[in-house]
């Protein structure tokens, strides 16, 4: 058992990755029982900071006073074929006479630990069937079995809906207070600091890190300090006049996997020149709905008509050839070929005829010209057409994907969290590019777990809760809190 009365103290920390500085002149402290958030975009050194606090990365400069042992709470277990109780028993088993595992006592301790996190009814459930929030709680419970004196979490809300994120962060706050240990977590969402973090360390594109308390800084002020007042647009895109119906979905029923919420008879339509935003947690049916739209899962019942033709049994390729474009999250592996060049990724699925092929032969001048124009028009100045796609930054990759899809001039765009994990400026660029395609006459179906994102793009908005839709009028009085209440069921 470590010293649980030691304050975490960081003074002048500097971390590097080869010749590149990750963090410089970082200083903050966290008292036992307090929660501290490190706020930053991707690739700003957040993970490196946690590794240093856990003793896994060397400091280039500075001093660090940290309670020991530290627990860098693992990302949730994926496909491991074990039960919840087995996962809790992995960390620590009581021994009899120093030799034999005391199984009865071990199971009693595991049950007691599970009860602290509301998992007592899931002990015999396979880990792979748990919801994302339950997996997060399980990993936290398993880490406590080691009796840590410092808790560390890397992007713990990344795969959670906002109401689930609040529940998990409140649990971190409760555990830190009960165990009297400091807790530090990273996030790219300013909202995650409220109400459970006492202070926030802000990382912003090489600027000197700044630490503020949540008592002195509202969420809006925190965003302004984080972005440096760059004027990033955070306002709705404006109302659009809808045209004729393009996509009509009726009585969609699909059983969820494991403890995932099933779809219970969804019905909706998407019209030309409008944005329909659907907000929901991934495990509350959003992932299932996306799978159905992609054609990767067939529902038990239901109809999906596109331009009057039934598409429920069609392949993804047939849907694309019919006029539907898909833009998935930036980290998805199914929308690009990393080993191909940029120009090759820009013509995926378009080599069957003009303008990129003729009589079975590729037209290389047309392919290269398309790439050069795209890189210029979509503001990716440092890349060249022949560069490998995998060497691009995440935001640049997503710009290439968005460019490819909108340049097809599709009838309908299905966007699933297309700006997730990107810098704030790139998020807004992706949103503008997709909404602009809607203004050209395409329908836009936007699936997201983020209420704010939905509010910025939606002409119509539905919340997916308990496998069904709750329709919310898009008005000036609509707030994030109203959407989160519907997602969590608190509005009822």
Secondary structure, DSSP 8 states (H G I E B T S, - for coil): ---TT--EEEEEEEEEETTEEEEEEEEEEE-TT-EEEEE--TTSSHHHHHHHHTT-S--SEEEEE--SSEEEE-----S---BHHHHHHHH---EETTTEE-HHHHHHHHHHHHHTTT-GGGTTSBGGGS-HHHHHHHHHHHHHTT--SEEEESSTTTTS-HHHHHHHHHHHHHHHHHHT-EEEEEES-GGGGTTT-SEEEE--TTS--EEEETTT--HHHHHHHHHTS-----S--------SEEEEEEEEEE--STT---EEEEEEEEETT-EEEEE--GGGTHHHHHHHHHTSS--SEEEEEETTEE-TT--HHHHHHHTEEEE--TT-SSS--TTSBHHHHTTTT--SSTTTEETTEE-HHHHHHHHHHHHHHTT-TT--TTSBGGGS-HHHHHHHHHHHHHHTT-SEEEEESTTTT--HHHHHHHHHHHHHHHHTT-EEEEEES-HHHHHHH-SEEEEEETTEEEEE---TT--HHHHHHHHHTTT-
